[in-house]
Amino acid sequence: MIDKFTVQEKFPDVDEMARLWGWIQECPEANIDDAGPKSIDDFYVVMKAKAQRGVVLFVVSTDLFGPIGCFGLEAFGNGLVKFAGLCFAPYVRGTGLAQRSVTGVLERLSPRKVVVEFFETNKRAVSFFEDLGFTFEGRFTDETIIKGEPVAVVRWVKFPKREE
Ligand SMILES: CC(C)(COP(=O)(O)OP(=O)(O)OC[C@H]1O[C@@H](n2cnc3c(N)ncnc32)[C@H](O)[C@@H]1OP(=O)(O)O)[C@@H](O)C(=O)NCCC(=O)NCCS
């Protein structure tokens, strides 16, 4: 079990960006729709735009593996925090590392409401966020296109302060 990890608030460096792009390739349709980035160069532009609009990126690393995950959070100044991407290396999935790193950051930020939107087809995301205490809030029908097929986007939310 990997029990030591660090979470750094930073824009991913070249190596971290390349790894992140690699992890996404395990199942691109979990993160990327038909309008999304098709190459690592496109992906870099998307990530840079996220950072420029105020998304804070977190890079998760362990001594043994180096970078193993990355996620983005956007805070709106009214206690609302929204996920802006989340992906972990396939070899650490199911270990609880993703859950622990996300939980640690959310506890520190202490938001009123946390929102995540993802493609309805992403069953792993449902399990992951449900286990973290998120509940279903809504569904946007035919919100995007993946591999030529319309896909709904679902919105899950958590109110951490109501649980205290
Ligand atoms: C979403 C993600 C961060 C969850 O991390 P995780 O460590 O796998 O989280 P969990 O251990 O809670 O597992 C979530 C579900 O995926 C399943 N899972 C875990 N590892 C898996 C693997 N290697 N292959 C297939 N399924 C796997 C788990 O069984 C669980 O489903 P269950 O509760 O029905 O058993 C991770 O799967 C990931 O990076 N996925 C690709 C990117 C993505 O989908 N991002 C979310 C978009 S918002």
The ligand as an SDF file (V2000), in Angstrom:
LIG
                    3D

 48 50  0  0  0  0  0  0  0  0999 V2000
  -12.1390    8.5630  -11.5660 C   0  0  0  0  0  0  0  0  0  0  0  0
  -10.8660    8.0820  -10.8860 C   0  0  0  0  0  0  0  0  0  0  0  0
  -10.0400    9.2790  -10.4130 C   0  0  0  0  0  0  0  0  0  0  0  0
  -11.2850    7.2600   -9.6570 C   0  0  0  0  0  0  0  0  0  0  0  0
  -10.1260    6.8220   -8.9740 O   0  0  0  0  0  0  0  0  0  0  0  0
  -10.0600    5.3460   -8.3720 P   0  0  0  0  0  0  0  0  0  0  0  0
   -8.8790    5.2290   -7.5370 O   0  0  0  0  0  0  0  0  0  0  0  0
  -10.2330    4.3680   -9.4850 O   0  0  0  0  0  0  0  0  0  0  0  0
  -11.3810    5.3740   -7.4740 O   0  0  0  0  0  0  0  0  0  0  0  0
  -12.1190    4.1840   -6.7700 P   0  0  0  0  0  0  0  0  0  0  0  0
  -11.1510    3.2560   -6.1440 O   0  0  0  0  0  0  0  0  0  0  0  0
  -13.1590    4.8410   -5.9030 O   0  0  0  0  0  0  0  0  0  0  0  0
  -12.8070    3.3960   -7.9480 O   0  0  0  0  0  0  0  0  0  0  0  0
  -13.9240    3.9220   -8.6540 C   0  0  0  0  0  0  0  0  0  0  0  0
  -14.5580    2.8080   -9.4410 C   0  0  0  0  0  0  0  0  0  0  0  0
  -13.6810    2.4020  -10.5150 O   0  0  0  0  0  0  0  0  0  0  0  0
  -13.3930    1.0000  -10.4070 C   0  0  0  0  0  0  0  0  0  0  0  0
  -11.9840    0.8040  -10.7190 N   0  0  0  0  0  0  0  0  0  0  0  0
  -10.9270    1.0620   -9.9400 C   0  0  0  0  0  0  0  0  0  0  0  0
   -9.7880    0.7440  -10.5870 N   0  0  0  0  0  0  0  0  0  0  0  0
  -10.1640    0.2760  -11.7850 C   0  0  0  0  0  0  0  0  0  0  0  0
   -9.4580   -0.1990  -12.9110 C   0  0  0  0  0  0  0  0  0  0  0  0
   -8.1260   -0.2740  -12.9250 N   0  0  0  0  0  0  0  0  0  0  0  0
  -10.1690   -0.5810  -14.0000 N   0  0  0  0  0  0  0  0  0  0  0  0
  -11.5240   -0.4990  -13.9930 C   0  0  0  0  0  0  0  0  0  0  0  0
  -12.2410   -0.0530  -12.9570 N   0  0  0  0  0  0  0  0  0  0  0  0
  -11.5670    0.3320  -11.8810 C   0  0  0  0  0  0  0  0  0  0  0  0
  -13.6530    0.6440   -8.9540 C   0  0  0  0  0  0  0  0  0  0  0  0
  -13.9910   -0.7210   -8.8510 O   0  0  0  0  0  0  0  0  0  0  0  0
  -14.7980    1.5730   -8.5890 C   0  0  0  0  0  0  0  0  0  0  0  0
  -16.0370    1.0350   -8.9520 O   0  0  0  0  0  0  0  0  0  0  0  0
  -16.9320    0.2660   -7.8510 P   0  0  0  0  0  0  0  0  0  0  0  0
  -17.1170    1.2230   -6.7160 O   0  0  0  0  0  0  0  0  0  0  0  0
  -18.1910    0.0120   -8.6040 O   0  0  0  0  0  0  0  0  0  0  0  0
  -16.1620   -0.9550   -7.4710 O   0  0  0  0  0  0  0  0  0  0  0  0
  -10.0020    7.1740  -11.8060 C   0  0  0  0  0  0  0  0  0  0  0  0
  -10.7510    6.0260  -12.1480 O   0  0  0  0  0  0  0  0  0  0  0  0
   -9.5480    7.8650  -13.0620 C   0  0  0  0  0  0  0  0  0  0  0  0
   -8.5290    8.5470  -13.0790 O   0  0  0  0  0  0  0  0  0  0  0  0
  -10.3000    7.6650  -14.1890 N   0  0  0  0  0  0  0  0  0  0  0  0
   -9.9990    8.2490  -15.4830 C   0  0  0  0  0  0  0  0  0  0  0  0
  -10.3550    9.7160  -15.5620 C   0  0  0  0  0  0  0  0  0  0  0  0
  -11.7830    9.9970  -15.1390 C   0  0  0  0  0  0  0  0  0  0  0  0
  -12.7090    9.2670  -15.4080 O   0  0  0  0  0  0  0  0  0  0  0  0
  -11.9530   11.1410  -14.4560 N   0  0  0  0  0  0  0  0  0  0  0  0
  -13.2480   11.5850  -13.9380 C   0  0  0  0  0  0  0  0  0  0  0  0
  -13.8180   12.6430  -14.8120 C   0  0  0  0  0  0  0  0  0  0  0  0
  -14.5110   13.8850  -13.7480 S   0  0  0  0  0  0  0  0  0  0  0  0
  1  2  1  0
  2  3  1  0
  2  4  1  0
  2 36  1  0
  4  5  1  0
  5  6  1  0
  6  7  2  0
  6  8  1  0
  6  9  1  0
  9 10  1  0
 10 11  2  0
 10 12  1  0
 10 13  1  0
 13 14  1  0
 14 15  1  0
 15 16  1  0
 15 30  1  0
 16 17  1  0
 17 18  1  0
 17 28  1  0
 18 19  1  0
 18 27  1  0
 19 20  2  0
 20 21  1  0
 21 22  1  0
 21 27  2  0
 22 23  1  0
 22 24  2  0
 24 25  1  0
 25 26  2  0
 26 27  1  0
 28 29  1  0
 28 30  1  0
 30 31  1  0
 31 32  1  0
 32 33  2  0
 32 34  1  0
 32 35  1  0
 36 37  1  0
 36 38  1  0
 38 39  2  0
 38 40  1  0
 40 41  1  0
 41 42  1  0
 42 43  1  0
 43 44  2  0
 43 45  1  0
 45 46  1  0
 46 47  1  0
 47 48  1  0
M  END
$$$$
